[in-house]
Amino acid sequence: MIFRNPLPDSTSFWRYVRSALLLAGSAGTAFLLWRLAAETCPECMTLQGWRAWHDPLLDFVRSNPFAATVVLFVLHVLLAMLAMPGASLLMLVAGAGLGPLAGTLLCLTACTAGASLSMLAVRHFLQPVLRRRMGARLAGLERRVASDGAAYLFSLRLLPVIPFALVNVVAGLSGMKVWTFTWISFVGMLAGTFVYVNAGSQLAAIETVGDLYSPRALLSLAALALLPWTLKLGHHVWQRRVGAIA
């Protein structure tokens, strides 16, 4: 008779300990930052503080729709192309100023354009340097793109388990066609973009504290919170179907 050790091995145990410490440290840091913001700028933590900067922004977007659209588009293209943070905030702003449909079309087109420009820059200008410095580390991803192509790219856009910029780099190093990369990126990022933009459009309608608990606002925030899990589930189901067909 073979008896299994009910206790986890030391490697698994310390992995759990590190994960718990990291989670506790992140929660503690978030709490300290929240307390610091509440003490240094208490009005920023209130609904009145939200309206103080939110209303002028919406007034500018609505009174200068063309200029605001151009600025948002160019900023989003640059952030996507240079892999800089801030795209989520821009999607919320676009939703608040332009509405869910126009905001989604603007942000999705800009993000796709920025990703395509990044991929083209890698392919035509940065490929020798990247292959020399990162070729070995990117070889596995490059083989997956070469073998699975569009399906693999779609899964990475739908569920971004690999950083956005790294996907652009790998696509640029591979032989994937530019049009294939562009339209698959557009379709794959549609769901995530719409959820963010729609959340911004609902936040724009908040006038009183009671509006925070309206069904539409709660549904938008719930969709934003559940987005990663929904995409993960959809990606899992899609992979199973592709595997069954193959």
N, C-alpha and C positions, 0 to 999 in steps of 0.2 A: 504493500500500500504506500502510495506517495502522498505525503502531506505538503500542501502548499503553504508558503509563508504568508500569513494574512497581512503582514505589514509591508508597505511599499519599500522598494530599495532606496538606498541613500540618495541616488541621483534624482529619482522622482520626488523624494521628500524635499530636497533642497530646491528643486525647481518650483514646487508649490510654495515654499517659503519665500523665494525671490518674487514670485508673482503676487503673493499676498502683501509683501512689503512694498512693491511697486504700486499696487492699487491703493494701499493706505497712504503712501507718500503723495500720490496724485490727488487723492481726495483732500488730504491735509493742505496741500499747496493751493488747490482751488478754493478751499474755505478761507485761507489766509488772504488770498487776493480779493475775495468777495468782501471780507471784513475791512481790508484796507480801502477798497473803493467806497464802501459804505461810510467810513469815518472821514475820509478826505474829501469826498464829494457826495454827500447824502442825497442831494437833489437828483443826482444821476441815477439813483436806484429807485426813483419814484416814477409814476406814470406821467407826472408833469415834466420831469426831466426828459422822458422819452419824447413827449410832444414838442419840447423846446427845440430839439434838432431835427425831429422828424417832419414837422409841418413846413419849415422853410425848404427842406430838401424836396418835398412833394410839390410845393409851390413852384420851385425852379423847374422841375421836370415837366410839370403841366403847362407852365407858361412858355417854356422853350423846348418843345418836344423834339424838334430836329437836332438841336445842339446837344440835348441830354442823351438822345439816342446815339449820336456819333461818339460822344465822350464815353458812354458805357461800352459801346462796341469796341472802340480802340483799346480801352483799358483791359477789357476781358481778353482780347486777342493777345495783348502783351503779356498778361499774367499767364495765359495758357502756353504761349510760346516760350517764355523764360522760366516757367515752372515756379512762379512766385505765389505766395499765399494771398488770399483775399477774394478768390473767385466766389466762395459761398456768400460773402457779404454783398458782392455785386449782384448776385442772383436775387437776394432778398430786396435790394434796392430796386432792381428792375421790376420785380413783381409788385412792389409798392407803387412805383411810378407809372408803369406801363400796363399792368394787369397780367393775369396768368398766361394768356395765349401769346400776346405780343412779346411779353418779357421772356417767355420760354423760347420763342423763335429767335429773338435777338441773342440771348445768352448761348443757346445751342449752336447757332451759326458762328458766333465769335469764338467759342471754345473749339469747335471743329476746325476753324480756319487757323487758330493758333497752334493746334496740334499738328496740322498739315504742314505749316511753315516750319515748325520744329523738326519734323521728320525730314523735310526737304533739305534743311540746313545740315542735318547729320549726314544725309546721303551725299550731298555735293560738296561740302566744305569740311566737315569734322570727322569724316569716316576714318581717315588714316590715323589721326590722333587717338580716337576712341578705340580703334582696334588694337593699337599698340599698348594702351593703358588699361583697357577693360575687356579686351577681346576674350580672354580665358573665362572671366566671370560671366560674360553675357552669352557664351557659346551655347549653353543649354537652352536659354530662352530663344535664341536665334534659330536653333534646330526645331523647336516647337512651332515657331511662326512659319518656318519653311515647310514643315510637314502638315500642320493643321490649318495654317493660313487664316482665312476669314473667320472660321469658327472659333479659333483660339483668341483672335483679336476681339471678337464680339463678346466672348466670356469675360475678358479683361476689362472691357469698357462697361459691361453690365455690372460686374462685381470687381471693383478695383483693388484686388489683393496685391497687385504690383503697382508701385507709384506711377502716376500719370506720365511724368516726364520719362521714366525708364521705358515705358511702352513705346513712346515716340522714338526713342533712341534705337530700340531693338528693331522696330519696323523700318527705320531708316537704314540700318545695317543689312536688313534682309532684302530680298528681291520683290517684295510686295508692291503691287501697282499703286500709284498715288490715288487713283479714283477709288479703288477698293478700300484703301485705308480711310479715305475721307467719308464715304457713305456708311461704312460700318461703324466708324466712330460716331457719326451723327445719330444713327439709329440706336446704338448701344448706350449713349448718354442721355437719350430722350427722357426716360423715366425719372432718373435722378435729378435732372435739371428741372423738370416740371414740378417735382415735389418741393424743391427749394424755392422756386419762383412763386408757386402758389402759396407757400407759407408767408412769403413777403407781401403778397397781395392781401392776405387776411390780416396781417399785422397792421397794414395801412388803415384798416377800418376800425381800429381800436380807439374809441373816444373816452370810455370810462372803464373802471375796473371790471364792471359786469360784462363788458364785451369780451374780456379774456376767456369767459366761460360760455360764450355762444357756441352752438353746435359746429358751425363752420370753422371757427378758430380752433376749437379743440380737435376737430378731425384733421385739419391741416398740420397741427403740431404733432398729433399722433402719427400721421403718415410720415412726417419727417423723422420721428424717433424710430419707427418701424422699418424705414427704408433699407438699412443694411441687412436686416434679417430677411425681409421679403426678397431682396435681390439674391441673397445667398441661397434661399430655398428655391427660387426660380432657376438659378444657375445649376443647382444640384439636379433638379428634375430635367432640365434641358440636357445636361451631360448624360443622364441615364438613357434618355430617348435616343440621343446620337449614338451612344454605345450599342443600344439594342439594334438600331438600323444598320450600323457597321457590322 
